[in-house]
Structure formats: C-alpha cells, structure tokens
Amino acid sequence: MARIKEDVLRDYVGERVSRARKMLGISQVDLADRIGVTDKTIYNIEKGRNDVSFLILMKIAVTLCVPIECFVPALKQTQPIEFLEKL
C-alpha cells in the first residue's frame, strides 16, 4: 500500500486551505477570528508546519463554504480497507 508522507500531506492541506481562503478574499486574521484560532495558527497550517485537527479543518471548510473533501487528497477505493486491516 502506498504511504503518504506526513510533510507532503501537511503541505497539500495547507496549500488547499490557502487557495480557498484567497479565492474568497479572506485574510488569515479574518479566518482565524471566525474559527477561534490565532492568525499564526492559520499561517502555520497554510505553510504545512502544523498538523490540523479534523475539528479545525471542518470549521475552515464551513467558514469558507467548501466541502471538507477539498482539503484532502483522494484515496483509492482499496486504501482505507488495507489501512484498517493493519490495525
């Protein structure tokens, strides 16, 4: 099974958050205020420096009016089953 490196995933998520935020013309400070985190947190997420909790990612998606799927890479249909079998 192909593994996703954590730093690559953080970079991917950060880039997608940044792109969605900029498309709506929302600043990092405004997004941070709307979801209850600091602007430094948003900056670090967008730069791929922070892991993002599901709750924060969900708040970002709702605030930016985009599906949460926009922030995560697509998995092949077999990947989740193979992952669960290894637990």
N, C-alpha and C positions, 0 to 999 in steps of 0.2 A: 504494500500500500504506500502510495506517495505521501510524504510528510510535508507539512507546511512549516517552514522555519518561523519562529515567533517574531523575529525582527521584520521579516518580509510581511507577515500578516499585520503587524502594527503599522508599518508604512502604508500598506494598502488601505486599511481602515482610515488612517489619518488623512490620506490624500482624498478619499471619497468624502469624508466629513468636510474638509476644507473646500472642495469643489462645490458641494451642495450649499454650504454657507455663503460662499462668494456669489453663486448664481442668484441667490435671493437678496444679495446686498446687505447682509447682516454682518456686523463686526464680531470679532471674538469676544469683546467685552459684552455686547448685547446678548449673544448666545449664552455666554456664561451666566449672566444675570437671569435670563429666562429659565435656565435649568438648575440654578442654585449651586454653581461651582465658581471657581475663580477663573479669570481670563488666562492665567498661567496654565491651568488645567487644560483648557481648550487648546492653547498653544502647544503644549506637550503632546496632547492627543494627535493633533494635526502633524506634528513633526515625527510621530512614531516613537516618542520617548516614554509614553505611558501605556500600560495595559488599560483597556476600557471595560468597565463592568457592563453587564447586559443592561442594567437599570439606566446607567448614564447614556448608553447607546440608544436605548429606547426613548429616553427623554429628548435626545438630539433629533431622532427621527420624527417624533411627534411635533417638536418645535419647528423643524424645517419642512414639515408636511411631506415627507418622503417615506416609502416603505423601508423598514429596517434592513431588508434584503439588499438595498442599495449600498450598504456599508460592508458587506461580507462577500468574499468570493464564492462562486457557485461550487458546490461539491458534486462529484459524480454520484450517481444513484447508489453505487455499491460502497462508497466510502463510509457512511455512517454505520452500516451493518458490520463492516470489517472492524471499525473502531470499537463498537460495543462488544464484539466477540473477544477482544483483547482485554477487556476489563475483568 
